């Protein structure tokens, strides 16, 4: 079973085209230069003000993931995200399956309360990584693109 715990709280400001590399354990990803980085036991966040947020959370899966399980994982995540969007009184504006850092991933774009939030679930053996990028609606999506393009697990 996939863990789909989501924190949809807030952080804000303008994105920067320059990046800083964040390293935490075996994770690496880029966030805009100047954003404040904080780390926890299973979470790394970078924020800029009251809305702008890039965050990576790590969860242990109950059963190891392998590519053959992708269709079932997509069904479960789609169902979970529909419920999250309803709770937020938001809308899922897109969803797709891609590869992130060489791993299967499912990406959702949600809009709610004048915000857009990209949620990406990266599946890696016994772990799931939840990549969150939240910005004001209509903002430059560079921080989200940076996160997906740079995310790596060593």
MDTraj code that builds the backbone (N, CA, C; nanometers):
import mdtraj as md
import numpy as np

residues = "UNK UNK UNK UNK UNK UNK UNK UNK UNK UNK UNK UNK UNK UNK UNK UNK UNK UNK UNK UNK UNK UNK UNK UNK UNK UNK UNK UNK UNK UNK UNK UNK UNK UNK UNK UNK UNK UNK UNK UNK UNK UNK UNK UNK UNK UNK UNK UNK UNK UNK UNK UNK UNK UNK UNK UNK UNK UNK UNK UNK UNK UNK UNK UNK UNK UNK UNK UNK UNK UNK UNK UNK UNK UNK UNK UNK UNK UNK UNK UNK UNK UNK UNK UNK UNK UNK UNK UNK UNK UNK UNK UNK UNK UNK UNK UNK UNK UNK UNK UNK UNK UNK UNK UNK UNK UNK UNK UNK UNK UNK UNK UNK UNK UNK UNK UNK UNK UNK UNK UNK UNK UNK UNK UNK UNK UNK UNK UNK UNK UNK UNK UNK UNK UNK UNK UNK UNK UNK UNK UNK UNK UNK UNK UNK UNK UNK UNK UNK UNK UNK UNK UNK UNK UNK".split()
xyz = np.array([
    [0.0848, -0.1186, 0.0000],
    [0.0000, 0.0000, 0.0000],
    [0.0886, 0.1239, 0.0000],
    [0.0557, 0.2201, -0.0834],
    [0.1320, 0.3432, -0.0898],
    [0.0867, 0.4401, 0.0174],
    [0.1795, 0.5120, 0.0696],
    [0.1479, 0.6147, 0.1682],
    [0.1244, 0.7436, 0.0923],
    [0.0127, 0.8057, 0.1108],
    [-0.0184, 0.9281, 0.0389],
    [-0.0489, 1.0420, 0.1349],
    [0.0222, 1.0464, 0.2461],
    [0.0020, 1.1538, 0.3426],
    [0.0471, 1.2839, 0.2796],
    [-0.0337, 1.3868, 0.2859],
    [-0.0007, 1.5144, 0.2244],
    [-0.0155, 1.6261, 0.3256],
    [0.0797, 1.7154, 0.3222],
    [0.0685, 1.8361, 0.4028],
    [0.0430, 1.9489, 0.3046],
    [-0.0722, 2.0122, 0.3138],
    [-0.1083, 2.1170, 0.2191],
    [-0.1104, 2.2528, 0.2897],
    [-0.0129, 2.2759, 0.3769],
    [-0.0021, 2.4022, 0.4484],
    [0.0743, 2.5035, 0.3641],
    [0.0977, 2.6253, 0.4127],
    [0.1505, 2.7300, 0.3292],
    [0.2902, 2.7838, 0.3540],
    [0.3563, 2.8485, 0.2467],
    [0.4841, 2.9236, 0.2501],
    [0.4944, 3.0170, 0.1267],
    [0.5515, 3.1707, 0.0596],
    [0.5331, 3.2532, -0.0628],
    [0.6466, 3.3432, -0.1081],
    [0.6427, 3.3997, -0.2341],
    [0.7405, 3.4892, -0.2927],
    [0.7653, 3.4616, -0.4391],
    [0.8657, 3.5227, -0.4966],
    [0.8974, 3.5073, -0.6383],
    [1.0074, 3.4042, -0.6595],
    [0.9936, 3.3204, -0.7654],
    [1.0979, 3.2222, -0.7924],
    [1.2218, 3.2871, -0.8508],
    [1.3348, 3.2230, -0.8320],
    [1.4611, 3.2688, -0.8866],
    [1.5052, 3.1725, -0.9946],
    [1.5724, 3.2242, -1.0989],
    [1.6206, 3.1361, -1.2045],
    [1.7484, 3.0648, -1.1617],
    [1.8160, 3.1136, -1.0572],
    [1.9365, 3.0482, -1.0062],
    [1.8949, 2.9420, -0.9055],
    [1.9785, 2.8384, -0.8935],
    [1.9422, 2.7269, -0.8064],
    [2.0481, 2.7024, -0.7007],
    [2.0032, 2.6432, -0.5905],
    [2.0934, 2.5904, -0.4887],
    [2.0637, 2.4407, -0.4768],
    [2.1664, 2.3625, -0.4564],
    [2.1496, 2.2181, -0.4441],
    [2.1272, 2.1821, -0.2979],
    [2.0248, 2.1013, -0.2749],
    [1.9916, 2.0536, -0.1413],
    [2.0295, 1.9061, -0.1356],
    [2.1022, 1.8687, -0.0314],
    [2.1397, 1.7290, -0.0086],
    [2.0924, 1.6900, 0.1309],
    [2.0288, 1.5745, 0.1380],
    [1.9826, 1.5220, 0.2670],
    [1.9894, 1.3702, 0.2582],
    [2.0817, 1.3104, 0.3298],
    [2.1003, 1.1660, 0.3211],
    [2.1376, 1.1284, 0.1792],
    [2.0616, 1.0371, 0.1202],
    [2.0908, 0.9954, -0.0169],
    [2.0080, 1.0711, -0.1214],
    [1.9410, 1.1795, -0.0805],
    [1.8609, 1.2606, -0.1723],
    [1.9371, 1.3843, -0.2174],
    [1.9096, 1.4251, -0.3400],
    [1.9653, 1.5499, -0.3924],
    [1.8625, 1.6116, -0.4865],
    [1.8427, 1.7436, -0.4750],
    [1.7550, 1.8157, -0.5663],
    [1.7883, 1.9639, -0.5592],
    [1.7379, 2.0381, -0.6564],
    [1.7640, 2.1818, -0.6619],
    [1.6393, 2.2607, -0.6293],
    [1.6624, 2.3747, -0.5641],
    [1.5569, 2.4706, -0.5309],
    [1.6092, 2.6093, -0.5675],
    [1.5213, 2.7076, -0.5789],
    [1.5696, 2.8417, -0.6116],
    [1.6702, 2.8945, -0.5092],
    [1.7711, 2.9640, -0.5581],
    [1.8718, 3.0261, -0.4710],
    [1.8026, 3.1222, -0.3760],
    [1.8481, 3.1219, -0.2529],
    [1.7945, 3.2154, -0.1545],
    [1.6753, 3.1640, -0.0760],
    [1.6137, 3.0550, -0.1185],
    [1.5024, 3.0015, -0.0419],
    [1.5565, 2.9385, 0.0861],
    [1.4830, 2.9477, 0.1942],
    [1.5227, 2.8952, 0.3246],
    [1.5011, 2.7444, 0.3301],
    [1.6076, 2.6690, 0.3532],
    [1.6012, 2.5228, 0.3572],
    [1.5937, 2.4756, 0.5017],
    [1.5025, 2.3819, 0.5289],
    [1.4914, 2.3189, 0.6603],
    [1.4851, 2.1677, 0.6407],
    [1.5377, 2.0941, 0.7374],
    [1.5359, 1.9489, 0.7279],
    [1.4743, 1.8889, 0.8528],
    [1.4123, 1.7741, 0.8333],
    [1.3561, 1.6963, 0.9433],
    [1.3999, 1.5533, 0.9257],
    [1.3448, 1.4642, 1.0047],
    [1.3881, 1.3249, 0.9982],
    [1.3504, 1.2577, 0.8659],
    [1.2375, 1.2926, 0.8082],
    [1.1952, 1.2324, 0.6810],
    [1.1467, 1.3374, 0.5821],
    [1.1871, 1.4643, 0.6024],
    [1.1374, 1.5705, 0.5178],
    [1.2431, 1.6791, 0.5025],
    [1.2526, 1.7319, 0.3801],
    [1.3385, 1.8463, 0.3514],
    [1.2515, 1.9480, 0.2789],
    [1.2553, 2.0735, 0.3243],
    [1.1728, 2.1781, 0.2646],
    [1.2570, 2.2992, 0.2303],
    [1.2150, 2.3699, 0.1272],
    [1.2707, 2.5010, 0.0950],
    [1.1520, 2.5928, 0.0725],
    [1.1533, 2.7074, 0.1385],
    [1.0397, 2.7985, 0.1308],
    [1.0878, 2.9401, 0.1070],
    [0.9967, 3.0186, 0.0501],
    [1.0218, 3.1595, 0.0246],
    [0.8925, 3.2343, 0.0524],
    [0.8761, 3.2825, 0.1731],
    [0.7566, 3.3577, 0.2083],
    [0.6423, 3.2672, 0.2513],
    [0.5189, 3.3160, 0.2273],
    [0.4004, 3.2492, 0.2818],
    [0.3390, 3.1435, 0.1914],
    [0.3789, 3.1334, 0.0627],
    [0.3174, 3.0360, -0.0281],
    [0.4214, 2.9457, -0.0934],
    [0.5280, 3.0019, -0.1464],
    [0.6252, 2.9247, -0.2249],
    [0.6912, 2.8167, -0.1403],
    [0.6798, 2.6922, -0.1872],
    [0.7326, 2.5786, -0.1123],
    [0.7769, 2.4689, -0.2078],
    [0.8931, 2.4142, -0.1822],
    [0.9400, 2.2907, -0.2455],
    [0.9741, 2.1980, -0.1296],
    [0.9251, 2.0742, -0.1375],
    [0.9416, 1.9834, -0.0246],
    [0.9548, 1.8402, -0.0753],
    [1.0400, 1.7626, -0.0094],
    [1.0532, 1.6201, -0.0383],
    [1.0349, 1.5447, 0.0921],
    [0.9382, 1.4532, 0.0923],
    [0.9121, 1.3687, 0.2082],
    [0.9389, 1.2243, 0.1689],
    [0.9894, 1.1471, 0.2626],
    [1.0220, 1.0065, 0.2388],
    [0.9333, 0.9179, 0.3249],
    [0.8769, 0.8140, 0.2612],
    [0.7928, 0.7182, 0.3313],
    [0.8413, 0.5772, 0.2999],
    [0.8308, 0.4888, 0.3966],
    [0.8636, 0.3476, 0.3759],
    [0.7366, 0.2778, 0.3278],
    [0.7491, 0.2006, 0.2199],
    [0.6350, 0.1258, 0.1677],
    [0.6169, -0.0042, 0.2451],
    [0.4925, -0.0484, 0.2607],
    [0.4654, -0.1740, 0.3302],
    [0.5167, -0.2929, 0.2507],
    [0.5070, -0.2831, 0.1166],
    [0.5573, -0.3878, 0.0275],
    [0.6477, -0.3216, -0.0757],
    [0.7566, -0.3865, -0.1137],
    [0.8467, -0.3262, -0.2127],
    [0.7759, -0.3006, -0.3460],
    [0.8063, -0.1857, -0.4047],
    [0.7499, -0.1487, -0.5341],
    [0.8387, -0.2032, -0.6456],
    [0.7731, -0.2498, -0.7515],
    [0.8416, -0.2853, -0.8754],
    [0.7535, -0.2372, -0.9898],
    [0.8126, -0.2179, -1.1055],
    [0.7420, -0.1587, -1.2197],
    [0.6115, -0.2314, -1.2532],
    [0.6061, -0.3634, -1.2344],
    [0.4850, -0.4402, -1.2656],
    [0.3644, -0.3941, -1.1827],
    [0.3882, -0.3227, -1.0747],
    [0.2803, -0.2742, -0.9876],
    [0.2311, -0.1348, -1.0253],
    [0.2857, -0.0768, -1.1307],
    [0.2551, 0.0622, -1.1664],
    [0.1062, 0.0879, -1.1862],
    [0.0362, 0.0051, -1.2616],
    [-0.1061, 0.0299, -1.2890],
    [-0.1873, 0.0369, -1.1594],
    [-0.1623, -0.0546, -1.0669],
    [-0.2327, -0.0520, -0.9387],
    [-0.1967, 0.0699, -0.8561],
    [-0.0691, 0.1081, -0.8586],
    [-0.0257, 0.2270, -0.7850],
    [-0.0934, 0.3515, -0.8407],
    [-0.1042, 0.3606, -0.9728],
    [-0.1698, 0.4757, -1.0361],
    [-0.3161, 0.4828, -0.9936],
    [-0.3864, 0.3700, -0.9953],
    [-0.5280, 0.3692, -0.9530],
    [-0.5418, 0.4177, -0.8087],
    [-0.4559, 0.3673, -0.7205],
    [-0.4624, 0.4067, -0.5792],
    [-0.4319, 0.5551, -0.5612],
    [-0.3260, 0.6022, -0.6260],
    [-0.2902, 0.7441, -0.6146],
    [-0.3984, 0.8336, -0.6737],
    [-0.4541, 0.7966, -0.7898],
    [-0.5611, 0.8766, -0.8504],
    [-0.6796, 0.8902, -0.7548],
    [-0.7164, 0.7804, -0.6909],
    [-0.8266, 0.7827, -0.5952],
    [-0.7938, 0.8712, -0.4749],
    [-0.6736, 0.8547, -0.4206],
    [-0.6316, 0.9348, -0.3049],
    [-0.6289, 1.0838, -0.3382],
    [-0.5764, 1.1182, -0.4559],
    [-0.5655, 1.2597, -0.4928],
    [-0.7010, 1.3222, -0.5207],
    [-0.7957, 1.2443, -0.5720],
    [-0.9312, 1.2960, -0.5915],
    [-0.9914, 1.3354, -0.4571],
    [-0.9670, 1.2540, -0.3547],
    [-1.0173, 1.2846, -0.2202],
    [-0.9490, 1.4086, -0.1627],
    [-0.8183, 1.4191, -0.1816],
    [-0.7433, 1.5361, -0.1324],
    [-0.7948, 1.6634, -0.1998],
    [-0.8137, 1.6581, -0.3310],
    [-0.8633, 1.7752, -0.4038],
    [-1.0007, 1.8157, -0.3518],
    [-1.0878, 1.7188, -0.3269],
    [-1.2211, 1.7489, -0.2747],
    [-1.2123, 1.8138, -0.1367],
    [-1.1262, 1.7623, -0.0509],
    [-1.1092, 1.8212, 0.0824],
    [-1.0594, 1.9647, 0.0747],
    [-0.9733, 1.9926, -0.0233],
    [-0.9181, 2.1274, -0.0407],
    [-1.0121, 2.2186, -0.1188],
    [-1.1259, 2.1638, -0.1640],
    [-1.2166, 2.2362, -0.2533],
    [-1.1387, 2.2839, -0.3754],
    [-1.0526, 2.1943, -0.4237],
    [-0.9661, 2.2237, -0.5366],
    [-0.9979, 2.1347, -0.6554],
    [-0.9160, 2.1499, -0.7575],
    [-0.9336, 2.0770, -0.8824],
    [-0.8010, 2.0165, -0.9252],
    [-0.8051, 1.8919, -0.9705],
    [-0.6884, 1.8314, -1.0336],
    [-0.6914, 1.8752, -1.1792],
    [-0.5906, 1.9525, -1.2199],
    [-0.5894, 2.0056, -1.3569],
    [-0.5095, 1.9192, -1.4522],
    [-0.4216, 1.8334, -1.3998],
    [-0.3506, 1.7382, -1.4852],
    [-0.2947, 1.6257, -1.4007],
    [-0.2725, 1.5128, -1.4672],
    [-0.2079, 1.3985, -1.4032],
    [-0.1392, 1.3188, -1.5130],
    [-0.0191, 1.2704, -1.4798],
    [0.0547, 1.1919, -1.5776],
    [0.1568, 1.1025, -1.5081],
    [0.1928, 0.9970, -1.5780],
    [0.2960, 0.9067, -1.5304],
    [0.4238, 0.9380, -1.6070],
    [0.5328, 0.9595, -1.5338],
    [0.6609, 0.9945, -1.5947],
    [0.7726, 0.9201, -1.5214],
    [0.8954, 0.9467, -1.5599],
    [1.0131, 0.8972, -1.4884],
    [1.0795, 1.0181, -1.4237],
    [1.1141, 1.0048, -1.2968],
    [1.1845, 1.1097, -1.2232],
    [1.3059, 1.0447, -1.1585],
    [1.4225, 1.0952, -1.1891],
    [1.5447, 1.0394, -1.1324],
    [1.5613, 0.8916, -1.1634],
    [1.5087, 0.8466, -1.2784],
    [1.5200, 0.7065, -1.3172],
    [1.4166, 0.6148, -1.2553],
    [1.3152, 0.6703, -1.1883],
    [1.2135, 0.5905, -1.1187],
    [1.0743, 0.6232, -1.1724],
    [0.9819, 0.5272, -1.1595],
    [0.8426, 0.5521, -1.1932],
    [0.7888, 0.6619, -1.1024],
    [0.7087, 0.7506, -1.1611],
    [0.6515, 0.8600, -1.0825],
    [0.5148, 0.8983, -1.1390],
    [0.4295, 0.9472, -1.0536],
    [0.2973, 0.9968, -1.0920],
    [0.2919, 1.1417, -1.0470],
    [0.2573, 1.2310, -1.1415],
    [0.2556, 1.3755, -1.1170],
    [0.1127, 1.4280, -1.1280],
    [0.0734, 1.5089, -1.0317],
    [-0.0585, 1.5724, -1.0297],
    [-0.0402, 1.7222, -1.0149],
    [-0.1234, 1.7986, -1.0839],
    [-0.1276, 1.9427, -1.0651],
    [-0.2654, 1.9746, -1.0082],
    [-0.2655, 2.0391, -0.8913],
    [-0.3898, 2.0787, -0.8264],
    [-0.3955, 2.2304, -0.8173],
    [-0.5158, 2.2845, -0.8208],
    [-0.5343, 2.4267, -0.7934],
    [-0.6372, 2.4396, -0.6812],
    [-0.6109, 2.5337, -0.5902],
    [-0.7015, 2.5601, -0.4783],
    [-0.6619, 2.6935, -0.4160],
    [-0.7583, 2.7701, -0.3673],
    [-0.7327, 2.8946, -0.2940],
    [-0.6260, 2.9826, -0.3597],
    [-0.6349, 3.0071, -0.4899],
    [-0.5384, 3.0907, -0.5633],
    [-0.3962, 3.0359, -0.5569],
    [-0.3832, 2.9039, -0.5394],
    [-0.2524, 2.8379, -0.5383],
    [-0.2550, 2.7240, -0.6389],
    [-0.1368, 2.6891, -0.6871],
    [-0.1217, 2.5670, -0.7639],
    [-0.0223, 2.4811, -0.6889],
    [-0.0459, 2.3506, -0.6916],
    [0.0424, 2.2601, -0.6210],
    [0.0682, 2.1382, -0.7086],
    [0.1953, 2.1136, -0.7340],
    [0.2361, 1.9942, -0.8068],
    [0.2772, 1.8896, -0.7043],
    [0.2135, 1.7731, -0.7103],
    [0.2448, 1.6620, -0.6213],
    [0.2974, 1.5480, -0.7068],
    [0.4164, 1.5016, -0.6745],
    [0.4793, 1.3945, -0.7506],
    [0.5157, 1.2823, -0.6553],
    [0.4752, 1.1616, -0.6884],
    [0.5042, 1.0444, -0.6077],
    [0.6051, 0.9600, -0.6832],
    [0.7256, 0.9502, -0.6294],
    [0.8351, 0.8755, -0.6910],
    [0.8486, 0.7440, -0.6151],
    [0.8430, 0.6329, -0.6888],
    [0.8445, 0.5004, -0.6283],
    [0.9797, 0.4346, -0.6505],
    [1.0436, 0.3953, -0.5392],
    [1.1806, 0.3415, -0.5447],
    [1.1927, 0.2232, -0.4497],
    [1.1644, 0.1022, -0.4982],
    [1.1800, -0.0170, -0.4142],
    [1.0964, -0.0118, -0.2889],
    [1.1602, 0.0031, -0.1749],
    [1.0884, 0.0036, -0.0474],
    [1.0497, 0.1435, -0.0004],
    [1.0746, 0.2453, -0.0853],
    [1.0425, 0.3831, -0.0449],
    [0.9566, 0.4552, -0.1488],
    [0.8812, 0.5500, -0.0977],
    [0.8058, 0.6430, -0.1802],
    [0.8524, 0.7822, -0.1410],
    [0.8799, 0.8641, -0.2412],
    [0.9161, 1.0034, -0.2175],
    [0.8019, 1.0895, -0.2657],
    [0.7568, 1.1793, -0.1818],
    [0.6520, 1.2736, -0.2184],
    [0.7189, 1.4079, -0.2419],
    [0.7163, 1.4534, -0.3662],
    [0.7750, 1.5814, -0.4041],
    [0.6615, 1.6819, -0.4168],
    [0.6696, 1.7893, -0.3404],
    [0.5661, 1.8923, -0.3378],
    [0.6257, 2.0224, -0.3884],
    [0.5552, 2.0870, -0.4776],
    [0.5919, 2.2212, -0.5219],
    [0.4648, 2.3046, -0.5212],
    [0.4626, 2.4093, -0.4386],
    [0.3433, 2.4942, -0.4263],
    [0.3807, 2.6382, -0.4572],
    [0.2991, 2.7027, -0.5400],
    [0.3215, 2.8408, -0.5829],
    [0.1877, 2.9117, -0.5969],
    [0.1895, 3.0447, -0.6032],
    [0.0655, 3.1153, -0.6342],
    [0.0167, 3.0747, -0.7732],
    [-0.1139, 3.0685, -0.7920],
    [-0.1695, 3.0348, -0.9232],
    [-0.1150, 3.1313, -1.0275],
    [-0.0729, 3.0773, -1.1408],
    [-0.0213, 3.1591, -1.2499],
    [0.1248, 3.1980, -1.2376],
    [0.1913, 3.1581, -1.1300],
    [0.3328, 3.1939, -1.1092],
    [0.4223, 3.1160, -1.2059],
    [0.5440, 3.1633, -1.2207],
    [0.6474, 3.0940, -1.2981],
    [0.6705, 2.9578, -1.2320],
    [0.6614, 2.8503, -1.3104],
    [0.6732, 2.7150, -1.2554],
    [0.8170, 2.6634, -1.2522],
    [0.9157, 2.7518, -1.2651],
    [1.0556, 2.7096, -1.2632],
    [1.0914, 2.6260, -1.1404],
    [1.0487, 2.6618, -1.0188],
    [1.0854, 2.5781, -0.9033],
    [1.0356, 2.4335, -0.9167],
    [0.9177, 2.4150, -0.9729],
    [0.8630, 2.2798, -0.9911],
    [0.9427, 2.2027, -1.0958],
    [0.9760, 2.2705, -1.2041],
    [1.0552, 2.2071, -1.3094],
    [1.1944, 2.1714, -1.2577],
    [1.2554, 2.2620, -1.1776],
    [1.3867, 2.2352, -1.1181],
    [1.3820, 2.1110, -1.0304],
    [1.2780, 2.1007, -0.9488],
    [1.2651, 1.9884, -0.8569],
    [1.2614, 1.8557, -0.9327],
    [1.1738, 1.8465, -1.0324],
    [1.1608, 1.7210, -1.1065],
    [1.2857, 1.6881, -1.1870],
    [1.3458, 1.7885, -1.2476],
    [1.4636, 1.7640, -1.3330],
    [1.5863, 1.7263, -1.2515],
    [1.5946, 1.7722, -1.1279],
    [1.7170, 1.7524, -1.0497],
    [1.7075, 1.6430, -0.9439],
    [1.5874, 1.5934, -0.9143],
    [1.5697, 1.4972, -0.8062],
    [1.6493, 1.3697, -0.8346],
    [1.7272, 1.3264, -0.7364],
    [1.8081, 1.2050, -0.7506],
    [1.8222, 1.1366, -0.6160],
    [1.8252, 1.0048, -0.6208],
    [1.8494, 0.9208, -0.5032],
    [1.9756, 0.8420, -0.5337],
    [2.0733, 0.8474, -0.4426],
    [2.1976, 0.7739, -0.4685],
    [2.2016, 0.6423, -0.3931],
])
top = md.Topology()
chain = top.add_chain()
for i, resn in enumerate(residues, 1):
    res = top.add_residue(resn, chain, resSeq=i)
    for name in ("N", "CA", "C"):
        top.add_atom(name, md.element.get_by_symbol(name[0]), res)
traj = md.Trajectory(xyz[None], top)
